């Protein structure tokens, strides 16, 4: 039996425990799940570097999974647009049963290998793309079939699983396997396994964005400004990085139509047109632009 499905005898009578004691046991499980990721930091870093190199200027990030794993992939992926300005057209979500399965279970969907292969073909997955397959068991037929088909199409493939020696890990080029063991509530992989998967996806996608040049000075300079709080955050970034006061930062952001990176360049003295041109030629990476501007200022 897979470790993620096995009953831990310590919790056989969990339903009879005092509520606080049960909560503490579940919390210990969550902490152990995160600790299991320590052994995978090298694998996560290697996958992130390979993904950033493969994505280039047109590749897509593709998240594949069933049930909890699929939902976690969608949850992580949709945050990349507001956080890093990652284009929605460069995101693909393939979930067993379709995206309607985000809110309800579809019986048998995770066993449908044919649908997975068809969806990879319909999405026109190619060698510029990066496909991340997520499955606690590491043996979900839908996810395995999608990863195999994506790899055959030339895409870079990454597996995220919670059982050692799984088929999913073996069929991907990069395998990230945090062995979380038995769940406190036997078989409920939305708990320990799900927590580890969410943390791994956070680390992986953020590391990819770091290597894509979408972070500067530890800040989310490519984030989208969609409300007053984020406008103030963006203004602070322009102030700190460009070395200007709040009024100048706000004026630069206005000229840049709230594009933070462009606002920084405008605050540094470039026109909006020239700043946009330099961002386009540098892949949006401020570290390829600002040193020359600072030398010019000095």
Phi, psi and omega in degrees: 000142177295144181300326181291343180259346187288148176276128173273115185300341179297335187246022185300326181248035185308322184294345180264354182289152169303143188304315181297321179296320178295317179298317180296321178295318179294322178296318176301321177297318179297317180295321178295325179296316178294320179299330181295343182283339183307322182288351187250007184296323177296317179294320179296315180297317180296318179295320180295316180295317179295321181294315180299319179294320183288322186295323178052226183258355184223349183293158182246148171267126185239122179253129184233134176183176177232146176059224181305317182298318178295319180295321178295323177297316178296316181302317180290315185296318184293339179283345184289333179288306179291330184278319186237005183067019180294126186298136179299330180289351176255023175236136176229134178240118177244116184232133179305124183090359181083173183292345172298336179288357173299327187242356175207155182277142176243111184300132175080354184297323183288347179266001187271084180294323182298319178298320180299313180296321180294321181290325175297317179294316181296328179279357180053048178297136184219186189290344177281348187268158176237121184249124180250112179261130187237127177200124180301313182290329186078010181228016180294117185304317181302312184290319178298314181298320180295316180294318178298316180293322179294319179294321178296331179278357177100357180290155171283132184241138180231132178251139173237116184217172183234008174236132179292149175070027184278159177296318181301314180298324182288332185268354178259155178289326178236126180243129176242110188234101175263108184281105185264350175072199182295146175277151175300318171261104192311126176082354182276080186286001170289349185266263184300308182298317180296320178298316179296318179299315181299316180296318179298315180296320175303311182295314184296308184293323179292320177296323176299314180295324175302312182287342177276000178079023183263010176232138177225127177058035180073016183243154180275069187289347180260006183294156178270134177270114184233359178203177185296320179301315181288330175297318178294321178296315178298319178300317179298321178297314180298317178303308186292316186281321181272345180072043180236169179277176185298319182297317179293322179295317179295320179296319179294318178297323178297315178295328182272005182054043176067019171276113188297313181298317178294322177300322178297316181293322177296317178296336178275357174113356178278153170288160178299323181294314180293320178299317179297321179296315181293323176297320180295319183281342181258006183070020179079010184268109181298333181292346176267357183241312189298322180304319180293322178294321180290325175294323180295322180292325182278000000 
